[in-house]
Amino acid sequence: MTQAGSSKFGQLIENLNLKLQSPTVCDLLWEGDLPTRIHLHPDQKKVVIQCFVHDLSFLTGLLRQQVIDTALRINYLGLRGRHFSIGLDSRDFLTVTSTRSLSELDPESLIESLSFLTDQAHRIRDLIQHVTLQNAAIVFPQTAE
């Protein structure tokens, strides 16, 4: 690992008054309980921002397939516009990820990138919760006996 990339990343994070969990990783809980990780790519030239949107391990069958198909369609649009991607990690968490060049980042542009990505993550989380009826108040009528 080169010291220059790690050092510049550390300064960038410190300028935002955030704390590093290691020389190349900053974990934070963004507004709306959105776990977010900012880390230095192993090539030391890029910064990766990753939001952990939703745990999909509880979904099965057709509903799971529909949620994943929807995520893939959003992924296609994300790659065509302002670059971000959607994927599943090894724990079945749906993630929204963006990569930026370390040399082009300053504190303001990192905050702007974080804001954009977390906005997308919140929208996707809301969509999943809506599709899966996760926050629905379903009332079953009482039958008279």
N, C-alpha and C positions, 0 to 999 in steps of 0.2 A: 504494500500500500504506500502510495506517495504521500509525503507529509503535506505538500502544498494543497492538494484537493481536500484532504481532511481538515486542514487548518482553515481554508476559505469557507468550507461548509460550516464549521464550528462558529466562525465569526458571524456568518449570515444568521444562524439560529440565535446566537447571543444578542445580536442587534434587534431581534424581535422579542427579547426578554423571555425566551423559551429555554428550557433545559434539555441538554443532551442526555440520553440514557446510555450512550456509548459514543465514541468519537465520530461515528457515522450515522447515528440513529436518534431521532427525536419523535417520541410518542406523545400524543395529546388527545384530549377528549374535547372535540369541537362542540359548538353549540348544538343543542338537540340530541345530546348523548351520541355523537358520531365519532367513534374511535378513528383516529387519523394517524398515519405514520409518514414522516418525512425522512428520507434516508438518502445517503450518498450511494450512487450506483457503484458496483465494483470497479468500473473503468475509471472512477474518480473524476469523470467529466460531466456527469449528469446527476440531477437531483430527481428522485422519484417521490411523488406524493400519492399516497394510497389511502382511500377511505373504505372502511369496512361497513358496508351498507346494511346487510341483512343476513341472518343465519338461515340458509335454505335447507338445512338438514331435516327439518320437520316436514318438508313437502315431498310428496310421492306421486307417482302415476301421472295422469294427464295434467293435473294442476302444475306439477313440477315442470313438465315439458313445456307448458304454455308460458310459465314465468321465464324459463330459460330462453325460449324462442323470442319472447318480447325483449329480453336483455340483449340478445344477439342483434335484433333489429335496431335497438338504440345504439348498440356498439357500432354498427355500420354507419349510422348517422353521425356519431361522435368522431369516427375516423375521417369522415368527409368534411366536417366543419372544424371547429377548434378541437385539437387532438386530445382525446381521452379514450380509454378503453374500459370495457367491463369484462370481468372474468370471475371464475370460482377458484378460491384457493383450496389447499389440501384439506381444510376443515369444513368445506362446504359453505364458506362465507362468500357472498357476492361482494366483489370489490370494484371500485371505480378508481382508475389509475391514470396518472399523467406524468410525463417525463419532461424536464426542462434542462437546458444546458446550464451548468454551473457558472460558466463564464459570463452568461447573459443575465444572471439573477442578481438583484439587489433586494433589500428588505421589502420595498414597495411592490415590486413585481412578484415576489414570492407570496405576499399577502393577497395580491390580486388573483394569482393562480389558485391559491388555497380557497379563496372565496368562490371562484367560479366552480371548482371541482366539488366543494362541499354543497354548493347549491344544486348541482346535478345529482349528487348522492342523495340529498334530501328528497328531491323530486322522484327519484327512482325508488327510494324507500317508501314514500307515500303511495306510489303506484302499486308496489308489491303488497302493501298492507291493504289497499283497496281491493285488489284482485283476489287476495286470499281471505277476504272478509275478517282480517285479523282484529280490527277495531269495531266490528259491527255489533250493534246491540240487537240481536235477533230475539224476538219475543214470540213465543208459541201461544196460541189462544188456549184458554182454559176450556175444557169441556164440562158441561153441567152434568152432574150425576143425579 
